[in-house]
Each structure stands twice: as structure tokens, then as C-alpha cells.
Amino acid sequence: MTLWAVPSARGERLAMAQAYPFEIPDGSYLFRDGVAETLPADVNLRGRTPVLAVGSNQSPHQLARKFALRPGTEIPVTRAWLEDFDLCYATHVTRYGSVPSNLHAAPGMRVRLSITWLDDAQLRVMHPTEIAGENYVYARLGKLALETAESLRLDHAFAYVSLHGATGIDGSPLGLAAMAAERRPHRALSQAGMLALLHRRCGGGAAYEDFVVAPFDDPAERRRRCAVLRERTLPFAWPHFDILER
């Protein structure tokens, strides 16, 4: 399986690791052939699967990386609010050094995210970028309160979810500060703040910048950091949840 290439230059690696979840447009958009365009008012969603984008898949930059070999790809991406959830830091490290996001049940709050409306061929492209690393499963979530910016209400959607749960600190998850939320009862950190926390948890021996770029070429180091993150794990807990692929 061929995945998109990570940068080789140290400065680009340092910037990429700290930039997650990358730039996300404020409004809904149509991802077309590598760029974000205005979402047409009459966009046709028929035959497409609503897949929650809880991290970098909200960004047209990340979609461009994942669909680089599929010229002409068009994906409607609608911004939405999801009730009773937050987007929190997961318990693994990506091959580009970031700690990614995971859904986490948080009764009483709501979080802003995106829905990628994928057709069957696009799902086949997306799956290997998410579930091949054995961190996420592809699942259906029911009994949701999900409303898009276009006032479309959904009671179910699909998502890539890590069964390893969320990183915990003092018994609470850590939200992604980059994600707008209301009534968030726990702390939120930027990606740079999360990496600094992980740096301390891993002993802080290396210089911070050396620490950030190390996982790009060292799968063993990524596994070591996963083990550290999973020392304090908060489980994914949503009763209306069916795993479809892993």
C-alpha cells in the first residue's frame, strides 16, 4: 500500500507535526481536484456516505494529499455541530509526528467538526489512510444530534474511531484547541502544547525540536510514544456504535 509522502526537510517536518489538524475553512466547501471551492447550493449528496471528519480530514490540504492520485475528485464537505461529543487527543502518534484526534463522548457539550460526503470509490481510497495503521476502526454511530451549517439534521453518521480512546490527564481528556466547542468541561491544548506535554511524559531528554521530528523516520519511536500515551487512557464510550471494518 502506498501512502502520501511526508516531507524530507527538517523545517517542513517540524512545521507539519505542529500544524495538525491543518487549515480548516470556516464554512462548508466542495473539495474539487485538490482545492476548496464554494459549495453549490444544489449540491447532490445522494449516494454518498456521511463520514465525520474529526481531525485533519476536515482540511482541504490533507484531502489533497490523500487524493493526489485521483485527479478530478469531488467531495462535498459540510461544517456541522455535534452534540454530546468532543474532539480529543487520541493515544497514538502519526507518521508525521502529530498526536491526532478521536471522538470522545462528553455529555452536555457540543463541538464543531465537518462531514465528508464520500462515494464508494472515495471510501476505498480513504480507508487505507485511516484503518491500515490499526489505530482506527470504521464504524456507524447512531442516536446522534448532528446539524450541518445548511440546517440538515442527521441522527447517524459514520466515522473512523480509535478504540484505544483518548489521552487522559488527571482523569479527563484533552480537547483540541483548534476545534470550536461550547460548554467544554475539560482542558484543551494546541498541537504544539500536546507535543510539549508528550515530550515531558517521555522524559524530556532530547531537545524539543529533535523530539518532534524523530517519529518521521522511526516507527519504534512512534510505538514508544503510543505506549506512554496509553498509560492514561480514557475509553471510547458511545452505546450506539457498530464496527463495520477494522
Number of C-alpha atoms within 10 A of each C-alpha: 5 6 9 13 9 13 13 10 9 14 11 12 21 21 13 19 24 21 16 23 25 18 14 21 14 8 14 24 20 20 23 19 18 20 15 22 14 12 17 11 7 6 9 10 13 8 10 16 17 22 23 26 23 25 24 18 23 24 21 25 18 20 22 21 14 20 18 14 11 13 11 12 17 19 23 23 28 24 22 22 21 21 20 18 22 32 30 29 28 30 27 26 23 16 18 22 23 25 27 22 27 28 26 25 18 20 13 12 16 22 22 21 24 27 26 26 23 21 16 11 9 18 14 11 15 17 16 15 15 17 17 12 12 11 19 21 21 19 18 19 20 16 13 16 15 22 18 19 13 12 9 10 14 15 11 17 17 21 21 24 26 23 18 17 26 29 27 20 14 6 11 15 26 24 29 25 16 19 19 15 21 13 13 18 15 14 13 20 17 18 21 17 14 21 21 17 13 19 19 12 12 16 8 13 9 12 9 13 14 11 19 24 24 19 23 21 13 11 14 10 15 20 14 15 20 19 14 17 23 18 11 18 19 20 16 17 13 15 9 11 14 14 14 10 12 16
